[in-house]
Amino acid sequence: MMPEYNGLLPLFKPRGMTSHDCVFRLRKMLGFRKIGHTGTLDPAVDGVLVLCLGKATKIAQYLLDFSKVYRGVIRLGSSTTTEDASGDVIARRAVEKRFDRTEIEQVMHAFVGEIEQSAPMYSAVKVNGKKLYEYARAGIDVTPPVRKATIYQFELDSEEASFSTDLPFIVMSSKGTYIRTLAVAVGEKLGYPAHLHQMTRIQAGPFSVSDCFNFEEIEQLIESNQFTQALRPLEHGLSLMDRWVVGKELSAKIAHGAVLEAPADFGVGPHAVFNEQNECLAIYRLHPKKPGMIKPDKVLANDAMV
C-alpha cells in the first residue's frame, strides 16, 4: 500500500539541483508521487524551497504569491551569458576604484518599488511555445518578454564603508523577480559589467532557512519512520494571508462552496477561512460579478472539519 503524506516540507535546496530535481529525489525517497514545489530556484542558487505533499498541493499557487528574501553577492567587472557565475564571460572591465557606501546605497534604493525587467535569455520563460534558453543555446535572436516586479527592500549586507568588486546584498522581492537581472542593472548604473556571483534564498513567505531540512536530515527521518515530523500543516503555509475565522454554522456552508455576503472588513485579496479549531476550510475572494458577495477560490474542508 502506498504511503500517504499531507503537509508542507521546507527544504534547503542544495546548489547544482533544479527545483524539479528536488521533487524527483523526494518522490524516490518516499515512494510517494503527489509532491510539488512552490516556485523555481535556479540550479546555482541554494536555500528555502517549500515542497507541497498530498492535500497541501492545493495551496501551492498561493505560496507562489508570497514575497521572497535573498542574500547574495553582486560581482562587478564581468558580465556573463546567464547573468550569473555559471555562464561564459562576455564582457570585462577592471574595477580600479572603491565605491563609497552611500553611492551603492543610492543605486540600490533606486530599484525599490515596481520595476520592469526583461526575462533573462537563459531562463525557462516561453516565447512562441519555446523556452528562452533553447533560443539562446541555438544562437537564435528573440526579444524576451518584459515583466513587472516589485522590490520591497534592497540594501547592502555589510557594514563596510567602501566596496570594490564584490557587493554583498540582501533583497526582498515579489514573485517573478529576476535577481540576476537586477545584479546586472546595478552594475550598469555603476558603469561596470556585472553578474550575480552567488545567492541564497533565506526566506519564502512564512518559511526561513532555520525551518528547513536538508536531504541528509530527511533521509535520517525516513529511516527512523519519523519523516512526518518534518512536515508543517497546510495552515502554516497560509499564515501570511488575510484571515477570516467563522463559527460552526458558516463552516458548513463554506465547506460546500457557498457564495456568501462579504463581511464588512473583507479585503481585496484572497482570504484563508478558518474554523474555530484553526483548520483552514477554504480560500475565499470577492465575487467578480456580484458586488458585496464572496466566492470560494479553493475549498479545502473535509467532513471531519464541519
C-alpha positions in Angstrom: 0.0 0.0 0.0 1.3 3.4 -1.0 2.1 5.8 1.9 0.1 9.0 2.3 1.7 12.3 3.3 -0.1 15.6 3.7 1.8 18.9 4.6 4.5 21.3 3.7 8.2 20.4 3.7 10.6 23.4 4.0 13.6 22.0 2.1 17.1 23.6 2.0 17.7 23.2 -1.7 21.4 22.5 -2.5 23.3 24.2 -5.3 23.5 22.2 -8.5 19.9 20.9 -8.4 16.9 22.2 -10.1 13.6 22.5 -8.2 12.3 19.6 -10.3 15.3 17.6 -9.3 14.4 18.0 -5.7 10.8 16.9 -6.2 12.0 13.9 -8.2 14.5 12.9 -5.5 12.0 13.2 -2.7 9.4 11.2 -4.6 12.0 8.4 -5.0 13.0 8.6 -1.3 9.4 8.4 -0.1 7.8 6.2 -2.7 5.1 8.9 -2.9 4.3 10.9 -6.1 1.9 13.7 -5.1 4.6 16.3 -4.5 5.0 19.8 -6.0 7.2 22.8 -5.4 6.2 26.5 -4.8 8.5 28.4 -7.2 11.7 27.5 -9.0 15.2 28.3 -7.8 18.0 28.4 -10.3 20.4 25.5 -10.0 23.2 27.9 -8.9 21.0 29.2 -6.0 20.5 27.3 -2.7 18.1 28.0 0.1 14.5 27.7 1.0 12.3 25.7 -1.3 8.9 24.8 0.1 7.5 21.4 -1.2 3.8 20.5 -1.0 2.8 17.0 -0.3 -0.6 15.4 -0.8 -3.5 17.7 0.0 -1.1 20.6 0.5 -0.6 20.7 -3.2 -3.9 22.5 -3.4 -2.4 25.7 -1.9 0.9 25.7 -3.9 -0.4 28.5 -6.1 -0.9 30.8 -3.1 2.6 30.1 -1.7 3.9 31.3 -5.1 2.5 34.7 -4.5 4.4 35.4 -1.2 7.4 37.6 -1.2 10.9 36.1 -1.1 14.1 37.2 0.6 17.6 36.6 -0.8 21.2 37.1 0.4 24.0 37.2 -2.1 26.9 38.9 -3.8 27.0 41.1 -7.0 30.4 40.9 -8.7 31.5 43.9 -10.7 34.0 43.7 -13.5 32.5 40.9 -15.7 29.2 40.0 -17.2 28.1 36.6 -18.4 25.7 34.9 -20.8 23.5 33.7 -18.0 23.8 36.8 -15.8 25.3 34.6 -13.0 28.5 32.8 -12.3 27.5 29.7 -14.3 27.7 31.4 -17.7 30.5 32.3 -20.1 32.1 35.7 -19.6 31.0 38.1 -22.4 32.5 41.4 -21.1 35.2 42.5 -18.7 36.4 45.8 -17.2 38.7 46.0 -14.3 37.3 47.8 -11.3 40.1 50.2 -10.3 38.2 52.3 -7.7 36.3 51.8 -4.5 32.7 52.9 -4.2 31.6 54.8 -1.2 28.9 53.0 0.8 26.4 55.9 0.2 26.9 55.7 -3.6 26.0 52.0 -3.6 23.0 52.5 -1.3 21.6 55.2 -3.6 21.8 52.9 -6.6 20.1 50.1 -4.7 17.4 52.4 -3.4 16.6 53.5 -6.9 15.3 50.0 -7.6 12.9 49.8 -4.7 9.3 49.8 -5.8 7.8 48.5 -9.0 10.3 47.8 -11.8 10.2 46.3 -15.3 12.6 43.5 -16.2 13.3 41.7 -19.4 13.4 37.9 -18.8 17.0 36.5 -19.0 17.8 34.7 -22.2 18.9 31.7 -20.1 15.5 31.1 -18.4 12.5 28.9 -18.8 10.2 31.7 -19.9 8.5 30.7 -23.1 8.2 32.7 -26.4 6.0 31.2 -29.1 6.0 27.9 -27.2 9.7 27.6 -26.9 11.9 28.3 -23.8 14.2 31.3 -24.0 17.3 29.1 -23.1 16.5 26.9 -26.1 16.7 30.0 -28.3 20.0 31.1 -26.5 21.6 27.7 -27.0 20.7 27.6 -30.6 22.1 31.1 -31.2 18.7 32.5 -32.3 17.8 36.1 -31.6 14.5 36.7 -29.9 13.0 39.5 -27.9 12.4 38.4 -24.3 9.2 39.4 -22.7 9.2 42.4 -20.2 7.6 41.8 -16.9 6.8 43.9 -13.8 8.2 43.0 -10.4 8.3 44.7 -7.0 11.4 45.3 -4.9 10.4 45.8 -1.3 13.9 46.1 0.2 17.3 46.2 -1.4 20.4 47.0 0.7 24.0 46.2 1.5 24.6 43.2 3.7 27.8 44.6 5.2 29.0 47.3 7.5 32.0 48.2 5.3 32.5 51.9 4.4 33.5 51.2 0.8 33.4 48.5 -1.8 35.3 47.4 -4.8 34.5 44.2 -6.9 32.0 42.4 -4.6 28.8 43.9 -3.3 27.1 41.8 -0.6 23.3 42.4 -0.6 20.0 41.4 0.8 16.8 41.8 -1.2 13.1 41.2 -0.6 11.1 41.0 -3.7 7.8 39.9 -5.2 7.3 36.6 -7.2 8.7 36.7 -10.7 11.7 38.9 -9.9 15.0 38.0 -11.6 17.7 38.8 -9.1 20.5 38.1 -11.5 19.0 40.7 -13.9 18.8 43.1 -11.0 22.5 42.4 -10.4 23.3 43.3 -14.0 21.3 46.5 -13.7 23.2 47.6 -10.6 26.4 47.2 -12.5 25.1 49.2 -15.4 24.2 52.1 -13.1 27.7 52.0 -11.6 29.3 51.8 -15.0 30.6 48.3 -15.0 29.7 44.9 -16.4 28.3 42.7 -13.5 26.8 39.4 -12.7 25.2 37.6 -9.8 28.2 35.8 -8.2 26.3 33.8 -5.6 22.9 33.8 -3.8 20.9 32.0 -1.2 17.1 32.3 -0.7 16.8 32.8 3.0 13.0 33.2 3.2 9.9 32.2 1.2 6.7 33.5 2.7 6.4 32.3 6.3 9.4 29.8 5.9 13.0 30.8 6.7 16.3 28.9 6.5 16.0 27.9 10.1 12.8 26.0 9.3 14.5 23.9 6.6 15.6 20.3 6.4 18.4 19.1 4.1 18.2 15.8 2.2 20.6 14.1 4.7 18.3 15.0 7.6 15.2 13.9 5.6 16.8 10.6 4.8 17.5 10.0 8.5 13.9 10.8 9.4 12.7 8.4 6.8 14.9 5.6 8.0 13.6 6.1 11.6 10.0 6.3 10.4 9.8 9.9 11.6 9.5 11.8 8.3 6.2 13.3 9.2 8.0 15.4 11.9 9.5 17.4 9.1 6.0 18.3 7.6 4.3 21.6 8.5 0.5 21.8 8.4 -1.2 23.4 5.4 -2.4 26.2 7.7 1.2 27.3 8.4 1.7 28.0 4.7 -1.3 30.4 4.7 -0.3 32.2 7.9 0.6 35.4 6.0 -2.7 35.5 4.0 -5.6 37.6 5.3 -7.5 35.5 7.8 -11.2 35.1 8.4 -12.4 32.9 11.3 -16.0 31.6 11.2 -18.3 29.7 13.5 -19.9 26.2 13.0 -22.9 27.4 11.0 -20.9 29.2 8.4 -18.3 26.4 8.4 -20.8 24.0 6.9 -21.8 26.5 4.2 -18.2 27.2 3.3 -17.3 23.5 3.2 -19.9 23.2 0.5 -18.6 26.1 -1.5 -21.4 28.6 -0.8 -21.4 32.1 -2.2 -21.8 34.4 0.8 -22.3 38.0 1.7 -18.9 39.7 2.2 -18.1 40.7 5.8 -17.6 44.4 6.3 -13.8 44.2 6.6 -13.2 41.7 3.8 -10.2 43.0 1.8 -9.4 42.8 -1.9 -7.1 39.8 -1.9 -7.7 36.1 -1.2 -8.6 35.2 2.4 -7.9 32.0 4.2 -11.1 30.9 6.0 -10.6 29.1 9.3 -12.9 27.3 11.7 -12.7 27.8 15.4 -10.3 24.8 15.6 -7.8 26.7 13.5 -8.3 24.4 10.5 -8.4 26.1 7.1 -11.7 25.4 5.3 -11.2 27.3 2.1 -9.7 30.3 0.3 -12.3 33.0 -0.5 -12.2 36.2 -2.5 -14.5 38.9 -3.7 -17.0 37.7 -6.3 -16.0 39.1 -9.7 -19.6 39.6 -10.9 -21.7 40.0 -7.7 -20.8 43.2 -5.7 -20.8 42.7 -2.0 -20.5 38.9 -2.3 -17.6 36.5 -1.9 -17.0 33.1 -3.5 -14.6 30.2 -2.9 -11.4 30.1 -4.8 -10.5 26.8 -3.3 -12.4 24.5 -0.9 -10.1 22.6 1.4 -12.5 21.3 4.1 -13.4 17.7 4.7 -16.4 16.2 6.6 -14.5 16.0 9.8 -13.9 19.8 9.9 -17.5 20.9 9.9 
